[in-house]
Amino acid sequence: MSEPTTPDITRIKVARRVNALLNQFVGVLDTKASIFLAGNVAAASFLLKEMPPNWWCRIIYFTAISAYAASVVMAGATIFPRRPKTGQSVLFWGDIAEHKSADDYTKHFDKVLSDGCLDEQYLAQNFLTAKLLRRKYKCLRACILLFFLALFTSFTVFLSSVK
């Protein structure tokens, strides 16, 4: 088995650092989405305890409930794991788990390493993780906007019901 050339080792190290950074961003987005998920439930439970008596407040009340529900769905879409198929990657957990045994995976890993393709697999993994991050970010952004819409409308209902 031949060792990768020096430039490949450097490329692998840089790609691995980028991968670690991207994975850290995934964790940050998931944490933020979890916080907004809990915030949606707490705010809706506190601010929307009672159905308002007049019709215009009921419209705002149902708008708030709809916005909270949509925000929860978007938070869930942010958090819910996705498993894109990359094929025969030695880095992606889904592809690793497809091997019949640890021995089979080790042989595949050694072949990828000896062929000098590990850096390419890191780059492909980074690309797929970046695409995942973009989807997660869009979902989280929608979650946050819907949360603030819900908060504003439910606060209006809450103030109208305070005696």
N, C-alpha and C positions, 0 to 999 in steps of 0.2 A: 504494500500500500504506500503510495507516494504522498508526501506532505504537500499541502497547498503552498503556493509561492508566497513570499513576504507581502506583496501588495494585496493578495487575497486575505491574508490574516488581518491586515490593517482594515481592509474593507469590511470584514466580518465584525471586527471590534466596533467600528463606527456604526454599522447597521444594527448591531446588538444594543448599542447605547440609544439609538433612535427608537428601537423597539421597546426598550424599557421606558422611555419617555412617553411614547404613545400609550403603553399599557397603564402608566400612571394617570394619564388624562382620562382613560376609560373609567378608572376607579373614581376619579374626581366627579365626572359626570354622573355616574351611578349614585354616588353619595348625595350630590345635590338633588337628584331626582327623588331619592328616598326621603330627603328632608321636605321637599315640596309635597310629596305624597302624604306624609304625616300632617303637614300644615294644612292641606286641603281638608282632610278629615276633621282636624281639630277646629278649624275656622268654621266649617259648615255646621258642625255639631253645636258650636257656641252661638253663632250668629243667626242660625235659621231654626231655632227651637219651635217656634209657633208659626202657623199659617196666618198671615195678616188678614184683617177683616175686609178691607176695601180692595176693589178690583185692580186698581193701578199698582198697588203694592204686591198683589199676587203675581202680576206679570213680571215685576222685578224679582220677586221671590223665585219663580220658576226659571228665570234667566240665570239667577245666581246658582241654583241647583244644577242647571245644565252646564254652566261654565265650570263649576267644581267637578262634575262628573267627567267632562271632557279633559280637564287638567289631570285628573287621576289616570285616565286612559293614556294620556301622553307621557305621564311619569312612568307608568307601567311599560310603555313602548320603549322608553329610554333604558329602563333597567333590564327588561326581558332579554336574555342572552340569545344571540344569533349564531348560527353555526354554518358559515359559508364553506362550501367545499373548495379546497384548494387542490385537491388531487393527491399527490404523493409527497406532501411536505413532511420533513422530519422535525419541523418546529411547531406546527399547529396541533393542538391537543386532539382535535377531532380526527385528524389524519393519523396521528400516533396511535390512537385507540383502535383504529381499524386493523392494525397488525395482529397477526395470529398469536404472537408471543413476544416477550421481551427480547428474545434471541433474534427473531425476525426483524424487529425494529432496529436492533443494534447492527445487524448486517446491512440494512437499508441505510442507516445513518453513516456507517463506515464507507459505503459506496458513494454516497453523496459527497462526503468529505474528500475521499480520494479523487473523485472526478472534478473537484474544485468548484462545486455548485452550491456550497453552503451559503456563500454570500448572496447568490441569486435567490435562494429560498428566503433568506432574511429580508431581502428587498421586496419580494412578493408578499411576504407576511406584513411588512410595514405598510405596503400599499393597501392591502385588504383591511388592516387595522385603521388606517387613516380614513378609508371609505366608511367603515363602521362608526368612527368618531363623528364624521360629518352627519350621518343619519341620527346618531344619538344627540348631537348638538341641536339639530333642527327640532327634534321631539322635545328636548328640554326647553328650548326657547318658546315653543308653543305652550308647553306646560306652564311656564312662568307667566306668560302673557294672559293665558286663560285664568290662572290663579288670581292675578291682580284685577281682572275684570270681575271675577266672582267675589273677591273681597270687597271691591267698591260697591257692587250691587247689593251684596248681602249686608254691608254696613248701612246702606241706605234703608233697607228693610228693617234692620235692627233699630236704627234711630227713630223710624216712624212708629215702632211698636213700644218704645219707652214711654212710660206714663209719668 
